[in-house]
Amino acid sequence: MQKFDVAVVGAGFAGMYALHKLRSLGFSVRVFEVGDGVGGTWYWNRYPGARCDVNSLEYSYQFSEELQQEWNWSERYASQPEILDYANHVANRFDLCRDIQFNTRVRSLHFDTKCDTWHLKTEQGDDFQTQFCIMATGCLSKHNIPKFEGLDDFTGTVLHTGTWPQVQPDFDGQRVGIIGTGSSAIQLIPLIAEWAASLTVFQRTASFSIPAHNAPMDKEHERQIKADYANFRAANSQRYAALNNHPSAISALELTATERDTVYQTRWEDGGLTFLASFKDLGNNLDANRTAAEFVHSKIREIVKDPAVAELLSPQTVLGCKRLCVDTDYYQTFNRRNVTLVDISKAAIEKITANGVLSNGIEYEFDALILATGFDAMTGALLDIDIRGKNGLSLQEKWQDGPKNYLGLTVNGFPNLFTITGPGSPSVLANMMVAIEQHVDWIADCLCYLRSNSLQCVEASASAEANWIELVNAIANQTLFPTGCNSWYTGANIPGKPRIFMPYLGYPSYVEKCEDVAANNYRGFELG
Ligand code: NAP
């Protein structure tokens, strides 16, 4: 049986950096990856229009000054193909692939208390032994196919945005249906509308979307950032979501309606997620939030010509409670004659037929049906693997009422196992690349600490874990996030999933806590 110091599950940006970092510290590492290439989420989400909603100059690694200087992004927001090129460039530059086992799904991870090691089994039946496990399985990697009656009967093509084929399907002359109106659908819809003969969009809940105003990279801006990249990164890491979003220090309610709309208009024209930082209280004051929602509603009414369609597209939820979407011509697309919006908020899809979708007694016929129905987020990919800690306790049992862990990194009862950007950490509510590097660096420091102190084992204590969960919830409960909508942040998009707000809110305070734990000899951990 092959033995490693560290097994890493997943070769997305988290797994790639974990491999590079730990290998350079002298650990033997093997990465296991289901796909036949690196890139994780950017490997799988190849649908037309897939693009990052964080500026390219921020959505990239910072661990290597040479890397961040030599790579040039072509656009303000990078497209999926360009991000995948970047991932491949990093893999080649740091010679990563020799330690990545592709086309391999990890089936089980069982902890052996006798020798403090993990036994890893792949779906092909191969066995490995490893002292540490790093779960770099991603937050949005288990795609969600709702249990639509009759889905298998559909005779046309069925696609999911999260597992898009490598060979692009041809929608020329086709009648296409899309179920879902989240971030993925919002990027895809304008392009399919231009391509296909007709497009029918099934919307259960309308989403707020802000124009991206994507553009070719401003070379002068890029030069300025690169001239002082380290300080740019350091300043961003002091912000709530580790993004360069120019947060406002004033309340939306301090201004008159006209003054407020001027602020919103400036942010709207600037584009993207920074709209959420227009005022300091959009995330925790419902009245403030309503002013932002009403501004977006007014924009939708301006853009969409049919008032009934504009009304349907106007979300009635708290703005930002579901992930804010970023688009190019999303609302404009509903002015096209070949696009139809079907409201399924009151009458769910009845079934899928051989020819299409039956909803509210009407059968819509399609050649292709696209499921843009999202992911079993944050816990789905972890719980897909049979992970058993001490005394055979499974992670499924441990997390049956929702994820419980310490620092969003480690789980009591599961020694030497780490989750990168796990629930209970800022993850999806921070710049992911920044959150990934912070986690990998913290884990690497922890493993070096164990090695230099001749320790074999690190495990979160039960009390540290309980206190952490209480803290994550207490912080979330000061905001509109947990109750303002049915979001995947709370597991509400998956029937039967426990409803718990999963991310830790506030990147800087989170980092402070992680550093404090490490500086105090890994307080809250049992070391052995
Ligand atoms: P999502 O935001 O969860 O959206 C899924 C959509 O499918 C929602 O409109 C949902 O309706 C609908 N849906 C789910 N089950 C359904 C059912 N049974 N019947 C009818 N409709 C159903 O998923 P996503 O669009 O893939 O995005 C997920 C996350 O990935 C985003 O929030 C974002 O963090 C990330 N992402 C980022 C980018 C980017 O960087 N630009 C792009 C794509 C995705 P309800 O809202 O009613 O549940």
Residues whose N, C-alpha, C, O or C-beta is under 5 A from the ligand:
A	BS01	NAP	R51 C52 D53 L140 P146 I179 G180 T181 G182 S183 S184 A185 R204 T205 R323 A372 T373 G374 F375 N486 W488 N493
